[in-house]
Amino acid sequence: MIVTELVSGVFTMALDQLIQTRYGAPGALALILIGVGVKARSASCASVGAVILVLLMTQA
């Protein structure tokens, strides 16, 4: 259980750093929106974050 949480935390931090270095502040905002949407079970919030992230990925 603790190993799973540790691996999940490391993966999340690595993904966050990758997105921030490649896409900057809008990428971080998109990840925050996705995270808040998942935790709050708000499909619209998570969808907005996913759309922002996809738009950033297609521009680069």
C-alpha positions as CSV (number, residue, x, y, z in Angstrom):
1,M,0.0,0.0,0.0
2,I,2.8,2.4,0.9
3,V,4.8,1.4,-2.1
4,T,1.8,2.1,-4.4
5,E,1.4,5.6,-2.9
6,L,5.1,6.3,-3.2
7,V,5.2,5.2,-6.9
8,S,2.0,7.2,-7.6
9,G,3.5,10.3,-6.0
10,V,6.8,10.0,-7.9
11,F,4.9,9.5,-11.2
12,T,2.7,12.5,-10.5
13,M,5.7,14.8,-9.6
14,A,7.6,13.7,-12.7
15,L,4.6,14.3,-15.0
16,D,4.0,17.7,-13.4
17,Q,7.7,18.7,-14.0
18,L,7.6,17.4,-17.6
19,I,4.4,19.4,-18.4
20,Q,5.7,22.6,-16.7
21,T,9.1,22.5,-18.5
22,R,7.5,21.8,-21.9
23,Y,4.2,23.8,-21.7
24,G,4.8,26.4,-19.0
25,A,2.0,27.9,-16.8
26,P,-0.9,26.9,-19.0
27,G,0.2,23.3,-18.8
28,A,0.3,23.5,-15.0
29,L,-3.1,25.1,-15.0
30,A,-4.5,22.2,-17.2
31,L,-3.1,19.6,-14.8
32,I,-4.6,21.4,-11.8
33,L,-8.0,21.5,-13.6
34,I,-7.8,17.8,-14.4
35,G,-6.8,17.0,-10.8
36,V,-9.6,19.1,-9.3
37,G,-12.1,17.7,-11.7
38,V,-11.2,14.2,-10.8
39,K,-11.3,14.8,-7.1
40,A,-14.5,16.7,-7.2
41,R,-16.0,14.3,-9.7
42,S,-16.7,17.2,-12.0
43,A,-16.6,16.1,-15.6
44,S,-16.8,19.6,-17.0
45,C,-13.7,20.8,-15.0
46,A,-11.7,17.7,-15.9
47,S,-12.7,18.1,-19.6
48,V,-11.7,21.7,-19.7
49,G,-8.3,20.8,-18.3
50,A,-7.9,17.9,-20.8
51,V,-8.9,20.2,-23.7
52,I,-6.3,22.8,-22.7
53,L,-3.6,20.2,-22.4
54,V,-4.5,18.7,-25.8
55,L,-4.4,22.2,-27.4
56,L,-1.0,22.8,-25.9
57,M,0.3,19.5,-27.1
58,T,-1.0,20.0,-30.7
59,Q,0.7,23.4,-30.9
60,A,4.2,22.3,-30.0
